[in-house]
Amino acid sequence: MPLSAYCLLLYPQGATTASVLPVLQAVGLLGKALEEGVFATGEQFLQHVCFLGCSPDIELEPHPVKPFCYVGVPVDDAETVFQPIRKPLLRVRQWVLIGNVHEAEAVPDAALLDVLAAASGCRWKFAYLKP
């Protein structure tokens, strides 16, 4: 199962350890668990992640050989370090990765950022990661 190094990263602006997993499940962003901390896309994924352009070619179903979209979340409260494209290094304990999204290919819906903010008590932003 190839997990892409290209990702859309959602992260809180403030320090928080509040788990966002329950809210992501409640809004339908997450599908079945593929491995610890990695989920297939849920039924409402496309209502919360807006792909840009006139005809994006995205794979929403897990595929054994080619890259596909998935959702990653932390499995513990350990600090994780990310290096977003054209942004300073980030050190966060809570985050959401939307895998197989290249830079500027998709953005999170404002409603998704709002539910993450309500669950964590602070505003969320997004950035892009690449290998």
A tleap script that builds the chain and sets N, CA, C and O, in Angstrom:
source leaprc.protein.ff14SB
mol = sequence {
  NMET PRO LEU SER ALA TYR CYS LEU LEU LEU
  TYR PRO GLN GLY ALA THR THR ALA SER VAL
  LEU PRO VAL LEU GLN ALA VAL GLY LEU LEU
  GLY LYS ALA LEU GLU GLU GLY VAL PHE ALA
  THR GLY GLU GLN PHE LEU GLN HIE VAL CYS
  PHE LEU GLY CYS SER PRO ASP ILE GLU LEU
  GLU PRO HIE PRO VAL LYS PRO PHE CYS TYR
  VAL GLY VAL PRO VAL ASP ASP ALA GLU THR
  VAL PHE GLN PRO ILE ARG LYS PRO LEU LEU
  ARG VAL ARG GLN TRP VAL LEU ILE GLY ASN
  VAL HIE GLU ALA GLU ALA VAL PRO ASP ALA
  ALA LEU LEU ASP VAL LEU ALA ALA ALA SER
  GLY CYS ARG TRP LYS PHE ALA TYR LEU LYS
  CPRO
}
set mol.1.N position { 0.843 -1.164 0.000 }
set mol.1.CA position { 0.000 0.000 0.000 }
set mol.1.C position { 0.896 1.238 0.000 }
set mol.1.O position { 1.496 1.563 1.025 }
set mol.2.N position { 0.993 1.925 -1.125 }
set mol.2.CA position { 1.879 3.094 -1.208 }
set mol.2.C position { 1.240 4.350 -0.612 }
set mol.2.O position { 0.230 4.834 -1.124 }
set mol.3.N position { 1.822 4.877 0.466 }
set mol.3.CA position { 1.358 6.131 1.045 }
set mol.3.C position { 2.214 7.257 0.490 }
set mol.3.O position { 3.442 7.203 0.550 }
set mol.4.N position { 1.575 8.256 -0.039 }
set mol.4.CA position { 2.263 9.350 -0.715 }
set mol.4.C position { 2.983 10.269 0.265 }
set mol.4.O position { 2.505 10.506 1.374 }
set mol.5.N position { 4.127 10.780 -0.151 }
set mol.5.CA position { 4.852 11.774 0.642 }
set mol.5.C position { 4.285 13.171 0.396 }
set mol.5.O position { 4.566 14.093 1.162 }
set mol.6.N position { 3.490 13.338 -0.664 }
set mol.6.CA position { 2.831 14.608 -0.939 }
set mol.6.C position { 1.556 14.656 -0.125 }
set mol.6.O position { 0.709 13.771 -0.244 }
set mol.7.N position { 1.406 15.690 0.709 }
set mol.7.CA position { 0.258 15.739 1.615 }
set mol.7.C position { -0.220 17.163 1.845 }
set mol.7.O position { 0.538 18.127 1.739 }
set mol.8.N position { -1.485 17.258 2.159 }
set mol.8.CA position { -2.087 18.470 2.689 }
set mol.8.C position { -2.084 18.289 4.206 }
set mol.8.O position { -2.654 17.325 4.716 }
set mol.9.N position { -1.458 19.194 4.916 }
set mol.9.CA position { -1.335 19.111 6.367 }
set mol.9.C position { -2.254 20.142 7.010 }
set mol.9.O position { -2.182 21.328 6.688 }
set mol.10.N position { -3.113 19.693 7.914 }
set mol.10.CA position { -3.935 20.577 8.721 }
set mol.10.C position { -3.348 20.548 10.126 }
set mol.10.O position { -3.049 19.478 10.655 }
set mol.11.N position { -3.181 21.726 10.732 }
set mol.11.CA position { -2.525 21.785 12.044 }
set mol.11.C position { -3.086 22.944 12.867 }
set mol.11.O position { -3.510 23.958 12.313 }
set mol.12.N position { -3.087 22.789 14.188 }
set mol.12.CA position { -3.604 23.853 15.050 }
set mol.12.C position { -2.593 24.984 15.199 }
set mol.12.O position { -1.383 24.763 15.182 }
set mol.13.N position { -3.111 26.191 15.343 }
set mol.13.CA position { -2.229 27.340 15.549 }
set mol.13.C position { -1.710 27.410 16.964 }
set mol.13.O position { -0.655 27.998 17.202 }
set mol.14.N position { -2.414 26.831 17.904 }
set mol.14.CA position { -1.984 26.846 19.293 }
set mol.14.C position { -1.668 25.447 19.771 }
set mol.14.O position { -1.906 24.461 19.074 }
set mol.15.N position { -1.130 25.380 20.972 }
set mol.15.CA position { -0.812 24.078 21.557 }
set mol.15.C position { -2.102 23.394 21.999 }
set mol.15.O position { -2.912 23.986 22.712 }
set mol.16.N position { -2.285 22.167 21.579 }
set mol.16.CA position { -3.453 21.393 21.995 }
set mol.16.C position { -3.109 19.910 21.949 }
set mol.16.O position { -2.327 19.461 21.111 }
set mol.17.N position { -3.696 19.179 22.847 }
set mol.17.CA position { -3.562 17.719 22.814 }
set mol.17.C position { -4.938 17.072 22.684 }
set mol.17.O position { -5.068 15.852 22.791 }
set mol.18.N position { -5.965 17.891 22.453 }
set mol.18.CA position { -7.322 17.370 22.302 }
set mol.18.C position { -7.383 16.463 21.076 }
set mol.18.O position { -6.948 16.848 19.991 }
set mol.19.N position { -7.918 15.272 21.250 }
set mol.19.CA position { -8.027 14.338 20.135 }
set mol.19.C position { -9.089 14.818 19.148 }
set mol.19.O position { -10.206 15.157 19.539 }
set mol.20.N position { -8.730 14.841 17.870 }
set mol.20.CA position { -9.682 15.252 16.838 }
set mol.20.C position { -10.273 14.035 16.118 }
set mol.20.O position { -11.141 14.188 15.259 }
set mol.21.N position { -9.818 12.853 16.457 }
set mol.21.CA position { -10.306 11.636 15.808 }
set mol.21.C position { -11.829 11.506 15.883 }
set mol.21.O position { -12.452 11.233 14.856 }
set mol.22.N position { -12.460 11.688 17.051 }
set mol.22.CA position { -13.916 11.540 17.103 }
set mol.22.C position { -14.669 12.502 16.182 }
set mol.22.O position { -15.658 12.117 15.559 }
set mol.23.N position { -14.204 13.747 16.095 }
set mol.23.CA position { -14.896 14.711 15.241 }
set mol.23.C position { -14.682 14.377 13.759 }
set mol.23.O position { -15.591 14.571 12.952 }
set mol.24.N position { -13.512 13.885 13.396 }
set mol.24.CA position { -13.270 13.490 12.004 }
set mol.24.C position { -14.155 12.311 11.614 }
set mol.24.O position { -14.632 12.235 10.482 }
set mol.25.N position { -14.371 11.397 12.547 }
set mol.25.CA position { -15.275 10.275 12.289 }
set mol.25.C position { -16.714 10.775 12.185 }
set mol.25.O position { -17.464 10.333 11.316 }
set mol.26.N position { -17.097 11.689 13.065 }
set mol.26.CA position { -18.470 12.194 13.092 }
set mol.26.C position { -18.845 12.944 11.815 }
set mol.26.O position { -19.985 12.854 11.359 }
set mol.27.N position { -17.899 13.681 11.236 }
set mol.27.CA position { -18.208 14.442 10.018 }
set mol.27.C position { -18.016 13.624 8.744 }
set mol.27.O position { -18.235 14.139 7.648 }
set mol.28.N position { -17.612 12.362 8.868 }
set mol.28.CA position { -17.500 11.488 7.705 }
set mol.28.C position { -16.232 11.637 6.891 }
set mol.28.O position { -16.180 11.188 5.746 }
set mol.29.N position { -15.200 12.265 7.463 }
set mol.29.CA position { -13.934 12.396 6.729 }
set mol.29.C position { -13.185 11.071 6.667 }
set mol.29.O position { -12.476 10.793 5.700 }
set mol.30.N position { -13.349 10.253 7.713 }
set mol.30.CA position { -12.610 9.004 7.823 }
set mol.30.C position { -13.441 7.809 7.380 }
set mol.30.O position { -14.628 7.700 7.687 }
set mol.31.N position { -12.783 6.916 6.648 }
set mol.31.CA position { -13.370 5.628 6.302 }
set mol.31.C position { -12.755 4.557 7.188 }
set mol.31.O position { -12.432 4.807 8.349 }
set mol.32.N position { -12.597 3.377 6.635 }
set mol.32.CA position { -12.059 2.258 7.425 }
set mol.32.C position { -10.578 2.470 7.739 }
set mol.32.O position { -9.849 3.107 6.979 }
set mol.33.N position { -10.159 1.924 8.867 }
set mol.33.CA position { -8.754 1.999 9.266 }
set mol.33.C position { -7.927 1.107 8.356 }
set mol.33.O position { -8.281 -0.050 8.126 }
set mol.34.N position { -6.822 1.642 7.834 }
set mol.34.CA position { -5.913 0.878 6.973 }
set mol.34.C position { -4.724 0.361 7.772 }
set mol.34.O position { -4.213 -0.730 7.517 }
set mol.35.N position { -4.298 1.150 8.728 }
set mol.35.CA position { -3.254 0.792 9.690 }
set mol.35.C position { -3.382 1.791 10.824 }
set mol.35.O position { -4.201 2.707 10.747 }
set mol.36.N position { -2.597 1.636 11.862 }
set mol.36.CA position { -2.727 2.541 12.995 }
set mol.36.C position { -2.468 3.985 12.566 }
set mol.36.O position { -1.393 4.309 12.060 }
set mol.37.N position { -3.464 4.847 12.775 }
set mol.37.CA position { -3.327 6.262 12.434 }
set mol.37.C position { -3.554 6.600 10.976 }
set mol.37.O position { -3.407 7.762 10.596 }
set mol.38.N position { -3.909 5.623 10.137 }
set mol.38.CA position { -4.139 5.868 8.706 }
set mol.38.C position { -5.504 5.290 8.322 }
set mol.38.O position { -5.810 4.132 8.603 }
set mol.39.N position { -6.311 6.130 7.673 }
set mol.39.CA position { -7.670 5.755 7.319 }
set mol.39.C position { -7.931 5.985 5.841 }
set mol.39.O position { -7.362 6.887 5.227 }
set mol.40.N position { -8.801 5.155 5.281 }
set mol.40.CA position { -9.312 5.420 3.940 }
set mol.40.C position { -10.183 6.673 4.028 }
set mol.40.O position { -10.573 7.080 5.122 }
set mol.41.N position { -10.484 7.273 2.904 }
set mol.41.CA position { -11.358 8.440 2.913 }
set mol.41.C position { -12.783 8.006 3.231 }
set mol.41.O position { -13.223 6.935 2.813 }
set mol.42.N position { -13.493 8.837 3.967 }
set mol.42.CA position { -14.865 8.548 4.350 }
set mol.42.C position { -15.866 9.015 3.313 }
set mol.42.O position { -15.504 9.634 2.312 }
set mol.43.N position { -17.122 8.714 3.564 }
set mol.43.CA position { -18.201 9.036 2.628 }
set mol.43.C position { -18.349 10.531 2.384 }
set mol.43.O position { -18.795 10.937 1.311 }
set mol.44.N position { -17.985 11.353 3.356 }
set mol.44.CA position { -18.126 12.802 3.214 }
set mol.44.C position { -16.801 13.508 2.903 }
set mol.44.O position { -16.710 14.731 3.008 }
set mol.45.N position { -15.794 12.753 2.527 }
set mol.45.CA position { -14.462 13.311 2.266 }
set mol.45.C position { -14.515 14.476 1.271 }
set mol.45.O position { -13.938 15.534 1.524 }
set mol.46.N position { -15.196 14.286 0.155 }
set mol.46.CA position { -15.220 15.321 -0.883 }
set mol.46.C position { -16.050 16.544 -0.488 }
set mol.46.O position { -15.972 17.576 -1.155 }
set mol.47.N position { -16.839 16.449 0.579 }
set mol.47.CA position { -17.551 17.620 1.086 }
set mol.47.C position { -16.640 18.462 1.979 }
set mol.47.O position { -16.950 19.619 2.263 }
set mol.48.N position { -15.527 17.892 2.420 }
set mol.48.CA position { -14.631 18.596 3.342 }
set mol.48.C position { -13.274 18.957 2.743 }
set mol.48.O position { -12.558 19.793 3.294 }
set mol.49.N position { -12.920 18.343 1.635 }
set mol.49.CA position { -11.664 18.648 0.945 }
set mol.49.C position { -12.017 19.034 -0.484 }
set mol.49.O position { -12.552 18.227 -1.244 }
set mol.50.N position { -11.710 20.279 -0.837 }
set mol.50.CA position { -12.082 20.811 -2.149 }
set mol.50.C position { -10.899 20.699 -3.105 }
set mol.50.O position { -9.884 21.372 -2.925 }
set mol.51.N position { -11.031 19.855 -4.113 }
set mol.51.CA position { -9.986 19.717 -5.124 }
set mol.51.C position { -10.160 20.810 -6.154 }
set mol.51.O position { -11.279 21.103 -6.575 }
set mol.52.N position { -9.051 21.418 -6.563 }
set mol.52.CA position { -9.065 22.560 -7.459 }
set mol.52.C position { -8.819 22.105 -8.893 }
set mol.52.O position { -8.272 21.027 -9.128 }
set mol.53.N position { -9.219 22.920 -9.828 }
set mol.53.CA position { -9.031 22.580 -11.231 }
set mol.53.C position { -10.304 21.997 -11.807 }
set mol.53.O position { -11.257 21.710 -11.082 }
set mol.54.N position { -10.308 21.824 -13.132 }
set mol.54.CA position { -11.541 21.397 -13.793 }
set mol.54.C position { -11.739 19.887 -13.780 }
set mol.54.O position { -12.877 19.430 -13.886 }
set mol.55.N position { -10.685 19.103 -13.655 }
set mol.55.CA position { -10.866 17.655 -13.676 }
set mol.55.C position { -9.717 16.948 -12.972 }
set mol.55.O position { -8.862 16.340 -13.615 }
set mol.56.N position { -9.706 17.034 -11.631 }
set mol.56.CA position { -8.613 16.377 -10.901 }
set mol.56.C position { -8.712 14.857 -11.015 }
set mol.56.O position { -9.805 14.291 -11.011 }
set mol.57.N position { -7.570 14.217 -11.116 }
set mol.57.CA position { -7.520 12.754 -11.196 }
set mol.57.C position { -7.071 12.241 -9.840 }
set mol.57.O position { -5.877 12.185 -9.544 }
set mol.58.N position { -8.052 11.865 -9.014 }
set mol.58.CA position { -7.745 11.412 -7.656 }
set mol.58.C position { -8.301 10.015 -7.445 }
set mol.58.O position { -9.366 9.665 -7.955 }
set mol.59.N position { -7.573 9.240 -6.698 }
set mol.59.CA position { -7.981 7.878 -6.367 }
set mol.59.C position { -8.428 7.879 -4.916 }
set mol.59.O position { -7.616 8.109 -4.019 }
set mol.60.N position { -9.708 7.626 -4.672 }
set mol.60.CA position { -10.237 7.649 -3.308 }
set mol.60.C position { -10.257 6.276 -2.654 }
set mol.60.O position { -10.344 6.186 -1.429 }
set mol.61.N position { -10.179 5.232 -3.415 }
set mol.61.CA position { -10.177 3.879 -2.861 }
set mol.61.C position { -8.746 3.415 -2.638 }
set mol.61.O position { -7.884 3.647 -3.485 }
set mol.62.N position { -8.479 2.763 -1.507 }
set mol.62.CA position { -7.133 2.216 -1.274 }
set mol.62.C position { -6.734 1.289 -2.415 }
set mol.62.O position { -7.532 0.467 -2.868 }
set mol.63.N position { -5.519 1.425 -2.865 }
set mol.63.CA position { -5.029 0.657 -4.007 }
set mol.63.C position { -3.698 0.018 -3.625 }
set mol.63.O position { -2.860 0.673 -3.005 }
set mol.64.N position { -3.490 -1.245 -3.981 }
set mol.64.CA position { -2.249 -1.918 -3.572 }
set mol.64.C position { -0.994 -1.432 -4.290 }
set mol.64.O position { 0.115 -1.646 -3.802 }
set mol.65.N position { -1.154 -0.780 -5.447 }
set mol.65.CA position { 0.024 -0.419 -6.239 }
set mol.65.C position { 0.166 1.087 -6.464 }
set mol.65.O position { 1.277 1.611 -6.386 }
set mol.66.N position { -0.916 1.782 -6.738 }
set mol.66.CA position { -0.781 3.202 -7.054 }
set mol.66.C position { -1.224 4.083 -5.888 }
set mol.66.O position { -2.030 3.659 -5.059 }
set mol.67.N position { -0.698 5.314 -5.820 }
set mol.67.CA position { -1.045 6.220 -4.728 }
set mol.67.C position { -2.539 6.547 -4.706 }
set mol.67.O position { -3.194 6.593 -5.747 }
set mol.68.N position { -3.057 6.772 -3.507 }
set mol.68.CA position { -4.470 7.093 -3.323 }
set mol.68.C position { -4.586 8.080 -2.163 }
set mol.68.O position { -3.655 8.236 -1.373 }
set mol.69.N position { -5.732 8.739 -2.071 }
set mol.69.CA position { -5.969 9.670 -0.963 }
set mol.69.C position { -6.268 8.888 0.307 }
set mol.69.O position { -6.947 7.862 0.271 }
set mol.70.N position { -5.769 9.368 1.404 }
set mol.70.CA position { -5.996 8.771 2.718 }
set mol.70.C position { -5.935 9.881 3.757 }
set mol.70.O position { -5.549 11.009 3.452 }
set mol.71.N position { -6.315 9.557 4.976 }
set mol.71.CA position { -6.274 10.528 6.068 }
set mol.71.C position { -5.414 9.954 7.185 }
set mol.71.O position { -5.642 8.833 7.640 }
set mol.72.N position { -4.431 10.722 7.621 }
set mol.72.CA position { -3.563 10.307 8.720 }
set mol.72.C position { -3.773 11.196 9.930 }
set mol.72.O position { -3.974 12.404 9.806 }
set mol.73.N position { -3.724 10.578 11.108 }
set mol.73.CA position { -3.849 11.301 12.378 }
set mol.73.C position { -2.796 10.754 13.332 }
set mol.73.O position { -2.333 9.627 13.155 }
set mol.74.N position { -2.409 11.532 14.342 }
set mol.74.CA position { -1.407 11.029 15.287 }
set mol.74.C position { -1.961 9.862 16.113 }
set mol.74.O position { -3.158 9.793 16.392 }
set mol.75.N position { -1.076 8.959 16.491 }
set mol.75.CA position { -1.491 7.809 17.310 }
set mol.75.C position { -1.202 8.037 18.794 }
set mol.75.O position { -1.615 7.238 19.635 }
set mol.76.N position { -0.496 9.119 19.121 }
set mol.76.CA position { -0.225 9.457 20.524 }
set mol.76.C position { -0.034 10.969 20.638 }
set mol.76.O position { -0.227 11.693 19.661 }
set mol.77.N position { 0.335 11.439 21.799 }
set mol.77.CA position { 0.515 12.880 22.027 }
set mol.77.C position { 1.949 13.358 21.801 }
set mol.77.O position { 2.304 14.467 22.199 }
set mol.78.N position { 2.758 12.538 21.175 }
set mol.78.CA position { 4.148 12.923 20.932 }
set mol.78.C position { 4.212 14.083 19.936 }
set mol.78.O position { 3.416 14.171 19.001 }
set mol.79.N position { 5.164 14.950 20.163 }
set mol.79.CA position { 5.365 16.058 19.231 }
set mol.79.C position { 5.878 15.520 17.900 }
set mol.79.O position { 6.770 14.672 17.862 }
set mol.80.N position { 5.305 16.024 16.809 }
set mol.80.CA position { 5.731 15.645 15.462 }
set mol.80.C position { 6.271 16.887 14.770 }
set mol.80.O position { 5.711 17.974 14.911 }
set mol.81.N position { 7.348 16.729 14.029 }
set mol.81.CA position { 7.965 17.841 13.321 }
set mol.81.C position { 7.677 17.694 11.825 }
set mol.81.O position { 7.909 16.636 11.241 }
set mol.82.N position { 7.175 18.753 11.220 }
set mol.82.CA position { 6.894 18.786 9.780 }
set mol.82.C position { 7.646 19.957 9.160 }
set mol.82.O position { 7.835 20.990 9.803 }
set mol.83.N position { 8.076 19.797 7.909 }
set mol.83.CA position { 8.667 20.894 7.156 }
set mol.83.C position { 7.767 21.187 5.950 }
set mol.83.O position { 7.931 20.585 4.889 }
set mol.84.N position { 6.823 22.108 6.117 }
set mol.84.CA position { 5.949 22.455 5.000 }
set mol.84.C position { 6.707 23.189 3.894 }
set mol.84.O position { 7.785 23.740 4.117 }
set mol.85.N position { 6.131 23.182 2.727 }
set mol.85.CA position { 6.693 23.914 1.589 }
set mol.85.C position { 6.593 25.410 1.883 }
set mol.85.O position { 5.516 25.909 2.211 }
set mol.86.N position { 7.699 26.115 1.768 }
set mol.86.CA position { 7.773 27.575 1.932 }
set mol.86.C position { 7.214 28.084 3.254 }
set mol.86.O position { 6.661 29.183 3.309 }
set mol.87.N position { 7.351 27.304 4.312 }
set mol.87.CA position { 6.918 27.734 5.647 }
set mol.87.C position { 7.973 27.277 6.650 }
set mol.87.O position { 8.756 26.372 6.362 }
set mol.88.N position { 7.996 27.899 7.819 }
set mol.88.CA position { 8.941 27.447 8.852 }
set mol.88.C position { 8.569 26.061 9.378 }
set mol.88.O position { 7.442 25.591 9.225 }
set mol.89.N position { 9.532 25.448 9.985 }
set mol.89.CA position { 9.336 24.140 10.608 }
set mol.89.C position { 8.175 24.205 11.597 }
set mol.89.O position { 8.019 25.187 12.322 }
set mol.90.N position { 7.360 23.145 11.617 }
set mol.90.CA position { 6.232 23.066 12.553 }
set mol.90.C position { 6.468 21.944 13.546 }
set mol.90.O position { 6.906 20.855 13.176 }
set mol.91.N position { 6.176 22.216 14.803 }
set mol.91.CA position { 6.211 21.183 15.848 }
set mol.91.C position { 4.830 21.148 16.477 }
set mol.91.O position { 4.430 22.088 17.164 }
set mol.92.N position { 4.107 20.070 16.243 }
set mol.92.CA position { 2.727 19.967 16.719 }
set mol.92.C position { 2.453 18.585 17.309 }
set mol.92.O position { 3.121 17.606 16.980 }
set mol.93.N position { 1.471 18.534 18.174 }
set mol.93.CA position { 1.049 17.258 18.776 }
set mol.93.C position { -0.214 16.727 18.112 }
set mol.93.O position { -0.439 15.516 18.094 }
set mol.94.N position { -1.033 17.605 17.573 }
set mol.94.CA position { -2.231 17.207 16.847 }
set mol.94.C position { -2.117 17.696 15.414 }
set mol.94.O position { -1.618 18.794 15.167 }
set mol.95.N position { -2.574 16.893 14.477 }
set mol.95.CA position { -2.510 17.229 13.063 }
set mol.95.C position { -3.395 16.263 12.293 }
set mol.95.O position { -3.800 15.218 12.802 }
set mol.96.N position { -3.683 16.636 11.063 }
set mol.96.CA position { -4.419 15.772 10.138 }
set mol.96.C position { -3.688 15.856 8.807 }
set mol.96.O position { -3.446 16.948 8.294 }
set mol.97.N position { -3.337 14.707 8.250 }
set mol.97.CA position { -2.712 14.647 6.927 }
set mol.97.C position { -3.725 14.127 5.919 }
set mol.97.O position { -4.392 13.121 6.162 }
set mol.98.N position { -3.836 14.801 4.811 }
set mol.98.CA position { -4.619 14.287 3.685 }
set mol.98.C position { -3.573 13.859 2.661 }
set mol.98.O position { -2.942 14.692 2.010 }
set mol.99.N position { -3.405 12.564 2.534 }
set mol.99.CA position { -2.334 12.026 1.700 }
set mol.99.C position { -2.655 12.000 0.225 }
set mol.99.O position { -3.812 11.911 -0.184 }
set mol.100.N position { -1.597 12.082 -0.566 }
set mol.100.CA position { -1.631 12.086 -2.022 }
set mol.100.C position { -2.275 13.359 -2.565 }
set mol.100.O position { -3.011 13.324 -3.551 }
set mol.101.N position { -1.991 14.473 -1.914 }
set mol.101.CA position { -2.425 15.788 -2.371 }
set mol.101.C position { -1.166 16.604 -2.621 }
set mol.101.O position { -0.373 16.835 -1.708 }
set mol.102.N position { -0.989 17.035 -3.852 }
set mol.102.CA position { 0.166 17.847 -4.211 }
set mol.102.C position { -0.115 19.313 -3.892 }
set mol.102.O position { -1.258 19.701 -3.650 }
set mol.103.N position { 0.932 20.107 -3.895 }
set mol.103.CA position { 0.815 21.518 -3.551 }
set mol.103.C position { -0.267 22.214 -4.381 }
set mol.103.O position { -0.286 22.114 -5.608 }
set mol.104.N position { -1.167 22.919 -3.689 }
set mol.104.CA position { -2.248 23.715 -4.279 }
set mol.104.C position { -3.251 22.883 -5.077 }
set mol.104.O position { -4.011 23.434 -5.873 }
set mol.105.N position { -3.263 21.579 -4.877 }
set mol.105.CA position { -4.209 20.716 -5.591 }
set mol.105.C position { -5.562 20.661 -4.878 }
set mol.105.O position { -6.589 20.434 -5.518 }
set mol.106.N position { -5.569 20.867 -3.571 }
set mol.106.CA position { -6.803 20.827 -2.792 }
set mol.106.C position { -6.651 21.697 -1.559 }
set mol.106.O position { -5.538 21.984 -1.117 }
set mol.107.N position { -7.780 22.111 -1.011 }
set mol.107.CA position { -7.807 22.888 0.224 }
set mol.107.C position { -8.902 22.324 1.129 }
set mol.107.O position { -9.874 21.747 0.640 }
set mol.108.N position { -8.750 22.489 2.445 }
set mol.108.CA position { -9.815 22.042 3.339 }
set mol.108.C position { -10.988 23.011 3.282 }
set mol.108.O position { -10.801 24.218 3.131 }
set mol.109.N position { -12.180 22.480 3.403 }
set mol.109.CA position { -13.383 23.295 3.471 }
set mol.109.C position { -13.368 24.081 4.793 }
set mol.109.O position { -12.865 23.587 5.802 }
set mol.110.N position { -13.912 25.284 4.785 }
set mol.110.CA position { -13.953 26.104 6.006 }
set mol.110.C position { -14.695 25.390 7.130 }
set mol.110.O position { -14.336 25.543 8.298 }
set mol.111.N position { -15.723 24.614 6.795 }
set mol.111.CA position { -16.482 23.892 7.825 }
set mol.111.C position { -15.606 22.862 8.532 }
set mol.111.O position { -15.755 22.652 9.736 }
set mol.112.N position { -14.701 22.219 7.808 }
set mol.112.CA position { -13.786 21.252 8.423 }
set mol.112.C position { -12.851 21.957 9.398 }
set mol.112.O position { -12.637 21.475 10.510 }
set mol.113.N position { -12.297 23.089 8.994 }
set mol.113.CA position { -11.422 23.856 9.885 }
set mol.113.C position { -12.195 24.333 11.119 }
set mol.113.O position { -11.641 24.392 12.217 }
set mol.114.N position { -13.468 24.671 10.937 }
set mol.114.CA position { -14.288 25.109 12.068 }
set mol.114.C position { -14.538 23.982 13.069 }
set mol.114.O position { -14.467 24.213 14.276 }
set mol.115.N position { -14.828 22.767 12.595 }
set mol.115.CA position { -15.073 21.664 13.543 }
set mol.115.C position { -13.787 21.270 14.251 }
set mol.115.O position { -13.821 20.881 15.419 }
set mol.116.N position { -12.649 21.365 13.561 }
set mol.116.CA position { -11.368 21.093 14.220 }
set mol.116.C position { -11.093 22.141 15.299 }
set mol.116.O position { -10.607 21.810 16.380 }
set mol.117.N position { -11.404 23.399 15.005 }
set mol.117.CA position { -11.212 24.471 15.986 }
set mol.117.C position { -12.116 24.263 17.199 }
set mol.117.O position { -11.684 24.450 18.337 }
set mol.118.N position { -13.354 23.881 16.961 }
set mol.118.CA position { -14.282 23.649 18.073 }
set mol.118.C position { -13.816 22.479 18.940 }
set mol.118.O position { -13.949 22.522 20.163 }
set mol.119.N position { -13.276 21.445 18.320 }
set mol.119.CA position { -12.831 20.264 19.067 }
set mol.119.C position { -11.545 20.523 19.851 }
set mol.119.O position { -11.337 19.931 20.910 }
set mol.120.N position { -10.690 21.396 19.342 }
set mol.120.CA position { -9.376 21.597 19.960 }
set mol.120.C position { -9.254 22.880 20.764 }
set mol.120.O position { -8.345 23.015 21.584 }
set mol.121.N position { -10.159 23.821 20.538 }
set mol.121.CA position { -10.095 25.086 21.260 }
set mol.121.C position { -9.171 26.114 20.634 }
set mol.121.O position { -8.901 27.149 21.244 }
set mol.122.N position { -8.677 25.849 19.424 }
set mol.122.CA position { -7.844 26.844 18.740 }
set mol.122.C position { -8.041 26.734 17.225 }
set mol.122.O position { -8.489 25.709 16.709 }
set mol.123.N position { -7.701 27.794 16.547 }
set mol.123.CA position { -7.846 27.871 15.090 }
set mol.123.C position { -6.879 26.907 14.404 }
set mol.123.O position { -5.791 26.642 14.914 }
set mol.124.N position { -7.285 26.382 13.238 }
set mol.124.CA position { -6.426 25.490 12.444 }
set mol.124.C position { -6.074 26.146 11.120 }
set mol.124.O position { -6.846 26.929 10.567 }
set mol.125.N position { -4.886 25.809 10.624 }
set mol.125.CA position { -4.393 26.280 9.333 }
set mol.125.C position { -4.012 25.069 8.496 }
set mol.125.O position { -4.140 23.929 8.943 }
set mol.126.N position { -3.543 25.322 7.280 }
set mol.126.CA position { -3.087 24.220 6.448 }
set mol.126.C position { -1.847 24.614 5.660 }
set mol.126.O position { -1.570 25.792 5.433 }
set mol.127.N position { -1.116 23.593 5.254 }
set mol.127.CA position { 0.105 23.752 4.461 }
set mol.127.C position { 0.282 22.484 3.630 }
set mol.127.O position { -0.475 21.524 3.774 }
set mol.128.N position { 1.270 22.494 2.777 }
set mol.128.CA position { 1.539 21.336 1.920 }
set mol.128.C position { 2.917 20.759 2.244 }
set mol.128.O position { 3.851 21.489 2.576 }
set mol.129.N position { 3.021 19.455 2.143 }
set mol.129.CA position { 4.273 18.751 2.359 }
set mol.129.C position { 4.683 18.021 1.093 }
set mol.129.O position { 3.829 17.570 0.329 }
set mol.130.N position { 5.976 17.902 0.867 }
set mol.130.CA position { 6.479 17.080 -0.220 }
set mol.130.C position { 7.766 16.416 0.253 }
set mol.130.O position { 8.394 16.866 1.212 }
set mol.131.N position { 8.151 15.340 -0.431 }
set mol.131.CA position { 9.363 14.631 0.001 }
set mol.131.C position { 10.618 15.485 -0.127 }
set mol.131.O position { 11.713 15.025 0.197 }
savepdb mol mol.pdb
quit
